[in-house]
Amino acid sequence: MSQIVMNLTMKVIEFIKIQGKLEKNLVRINLLFIVIFLNIWDFLISREFFNGMVLGILMFGPPTFLWIVGTARAAALTTLISIFEFAVLAVFVLEGFELGGAATTLKSVFWLPYLLMAAINGFWGLKIYSEYREKKVIKK
């Protein structure tokens, strides 16, 4: 039993290793964010498990799948999805700060990691797509 757990642990550690270009590791980063960070974040904020992960799967599942596909069109679609998510989450967070005033509630702080991850996905998607378009223009 101990050997099986050790082998499984080693496989997980090999999967998590983030090396080389960040563009190649966006799938891993998104999966780590969804499965590990959101569970910890949700437990710290609301003392519940899996609610944050379910929201993360619904919000960041499609971009993660599109990072697996890895084409320029997938990067463009990921960028569009992430920009939309970022705009919606920014409204949630700003409304929470506006309604809470100086006494910022945990409800508005709860959405900050989601907002940051949407911004990261949008930024990298836009960067990858713009590099693809530059290469396409140079070839012509």
HELIX and SHEET records of a PDB file:
HELIX    1   1 SER A    2  ILE A   16  1                                  15    
HELIX    2   2 LEU A   22  ASN A   25  5                                   4    
HELIX    3   3 LEU A   26  LEU A   32  1                                   7    
HELIX    4   4 PHE A   33  PHE A   37  3                                   5    
HELIX    5   5 LEU A   38  SER A   46  1                                   9    
HELIX    6   6 ASN A   51  VAL A   69  1                                  19    
HELIX    7   7 ALA A   72  GLY A  100  1                                  29    
HELIX    8   8 LEU A  106  PHE A  110  1                                   5    
HELIX    9   9 LEU A  112  LYS A  139  1                                  28    
END                                                                             
